[in-house]
Amino acid sequence: MAADFLFDEEGELQLINRFAHAHAKGAGVLYEGRWRAASGSKSRPVKWGADFMRHAAYINTDFQAGERTWRISPRYQKRGWAAFWQNDEWWAEPVAPRI
């Protein structure tokens, strides 16, 4: 488990989620370990963190998401997964220009 933090001017503890090279790798708080079944027969690697979107690109290299930027692996693009973004938000209705 890793946590990257600092104390701000007011003395409040603040998580840092800006630096991918820091100990928590941009997640603020990052847990890396293994999940083990109650029977003890199966285990799998697990990760979770406070701000996981910044760290997700290191885990899933097939899909990377940002606020308005997405990247899809070429092997999925070949299967028709290239069209994923449409500018159809309710607040972005097209307006005809006035001349």
TADAWO-V569725 format. One record per helix or strand of 2 or more residues. SS is the DSSP state (~ for helix, > for strand). FROM is the first residue (numbers start at 1). TO is the last residue. If there is no record, write none. Layout:
ss = <SS;SS>
from = <FROM;FROM>
to = <TO;TO>
This chain:
ss = <>;>;>;>;>;~;>;>;~>
from = <2;5;13;29;43;52;63;70;74>
to = <3;7;15;36;49;59;65;72;77>
